[in-house]
């Protein structure tokens, strides 16, 4: 490796880390979560109210506590959705592909999609 290659790689890493930090630090705390099954919204829950909610006919169990949401159980074989951890910041998503389920955090300010 040449000196210029090392400088290029280091520069790319610094820019990538800076971009990641800017994106992560500017995310706001979410107000609630929206649950969709097969792309259709089926429920919406506030992150300020703790509770346990069976989803999709009981195939997934959503838990909200301390302003964070996570799936505590699922009937899918790999349980990747359970291992995704807790979400609380706007835009974070938990996805269970076998059950076609998504849990997405939304913020206090709703955005409006405009079609021109």
C-alpha positions in Angstrom: 0.0 0.0 0.0 1.2 3.4 -0.9 1.0 6.5 1.4 -1.7 8.0 -0.8 -3.9 4.9 -0.5 -3.7 5.1 3.3 -4.6 8.8 3.2 -7.5 8.1 0.9 -8.9 5.2 3.1 -8.4 7.3 6.2 -10.2 10.3 4.6 -13.2 8.1 3.6 -13.4 6.6 7.1 -13.4 10.0 8.7 -16.1 11.3 6.4 -18.2 8.2 6.9 -18.0 8.4 10.7 -18.8 12.1 10.6 -21.8 11.5 8.5 -23.0 8.7 10.7 -22.6 10.8 13.9 -24.5 13.7 12.3 -27.4 11.5 11.3 -27.6 9.7 14.6 -27.2 12.8 16.8 -29.9 14.8 14.9 -32.6 12.2 15.2 -35.3 13.2 17.7 -37.0 11.0 20.3 -40.1 9.4 18.9 -43.7 10.1 20.0 -45.1 6.7 19.1 -45.0 3.7 16.9 -47.1 2.7 13.9 -47.6 -1.0 13.2 -48.1 -2.3 9.7 -48.9 -5.8 8.6 -48.4 -6.5 4.9 -48.1 -2.7 4.3 -51.4 -1.9 5.9 -51.5 0.2 9.1 -53.2 -1.9 11.8 -52.3 0.0 15.1 -50.6 3.0 16.5 -49.2 3.2 20.1 -47.7 6.1 22.1 -44.2 5.6 23.5 -45.2 7.5 26.6 -47.6 4.7 27.7 -46.2 1.4 28.8 -47.9 -1.8 27.8 -47.7 -5.2 26.1 -49.6 -5.7 22.8 -50.2 -8.9 20.8 -49.8 -8.1 17.1 -50.8 -9.9 13.9 -53.1 -12.4 15.7 -50.6 -13.0 18.5 -47.7 -13.9 16.2 -45.6 -11.1 17.6 -45.6 -9.4 21.0 -44.8 -5.7 21.2 -43.7 -4.2 24.5 -43.4 -0.5 25.2 -41.6 0.6 28.3 -39.5 3.6 29.4 -40.3 5.3 26.0 -38.8 2.4 24.0 -40.5 -0.3 21.9 -39.3 -3.8 21.2 -40.7 -7.2 20.1 -40.4 -9.6 23.1 -41.5 -12.7 21.2 -42.4 -13.9 17.7 -43.3 -17.2 16.1 -40.9 -16.8 13.2 -38.1 -19.4 13.0 -35.1 -17.1 13.3 -36.5 -14.4 15.6 -34.4 -11.7 14.0 -37.1 -9.2 14.9 -36.8 -10.0 18.6 -33.0 -9.6 18.4 -33.2 -6.2 16.7 -33.5 -4.5 20.1 -35.3 -1.5 21.4 -36.2 1.5 19.3 -37.1 5.0 20.4 -35.8 7.5 17.8 -37.8 8.8 14.8 -37.4 6.6 11.8 -36.1 3.5 13.5 -37.8 0.3 12.4 -38.2 -3.3 13.5 -39.1 -5.7 10.7 -40.4 -9.3 10.9 -40.3 -10.5 7.3 -41.9 -13.9 7.8 -44.9 -12.3 9.5 -44.9 -9.2 7.1 -44.8 -6.9 10.1 -43.1 -3.6 10.7 -43.0 -1.4 13.7 -41.8 2.2 12.9 -41.2 5.1 15.3 -42.7 8.4 14.3 -42.0 11.9 15.7 -44.3 14.5 17.3 -44.4 16.4 14.0 -46.1 14.5 11.3 -44.8 15.0 7.8 -47.1 15.5 4.9 -46.5 13.8 1.6 -47.3 16.0 -1.3 -48.1 14.9 -4.8 -47.4 17.4 -7.5 
